[in-house]
Amino acid sequence: MEPVPSPELYGGGMQSYPTSGGGRVHTVAAKEGLYSIARQYYGDQSKWRTIYEANRAEIGDNPNKIRVGQRLTIP
């Protein structure tokens, strides 16, 4: 597996970077939730469940319990 580039390489305060599998990884910032992350990537906050299902093992049973600094795959 290729090393993942540091988010700092992308500048401009971006909190995500591409993965070798073609998706993206998003690092959760303060005051973010799955709704706001879905709106950022898909332009539709109702797609939060897509992100949750892709990260259920990392997030756990409660989608409201994401943590600052947590890395989420954005399919």
N, C-alpha and C positions, 0 to 999 in steps of 0.2 A: 504494500500500500504506500502511496506517495505521501510525503509529509504535507500537512495542511498548512497553507500560508497563514501568517499572522494577520488578524484583522487590521492592524496598524498599517499594513502595506497598502490598504485600499483608501486610506486618508478620508478626509471630509466627514469624520465622525461616524462612518458607516459601522454598523454593529453586526454585519453579516459578511460571509465570504463563501465562495464556491467550494463544493466538495468534489472529490475525484469521481463520484457517482453521478454528477450532473445536478444535484440538488444544491441547497444552500444550508449554512449553519448560522443561526441567529443567537447572539448572546443577549440574554434578557437584561434590560436596564431597569432602573427604579421606576415605579409607577406604571409598568407595562403589564398587560394581561393578554391572554390569547386573542381577545377581540381586537385589540389595537394592533397586535402583530399580524393578524389575518388581514386587517384593513391595509396595513403597510405593504404586504406582499401580493395580495390578491385584489385589493380595492374593494373588498367585501367582508365586513366583520362577521357575517354569518358563516364563513368558512373556517371559523376557529376550530371546529371539530376535526377538520382535515389535519391540522397541525397537532392537535391533541392525540389523535389516533396514531400518528407517526411517532409520537414521543411518549406514549402511555407508560412504557417501561421506565422511563426517566422521570416522568411527572408523578406517576402513581394514580390512585383512584379518584383524586379530587383535582379537576382541571383548574381550579382557582388557587392551587398551591404551587404555582411556579415561583422560582426564587431568582433574585438578582444574581447575575453571573452564570446562571444555568444556560447550557448550550442546547438549543433545540434544532432539530432537522426541519427544514422547510421543504416539503415535497413539491 
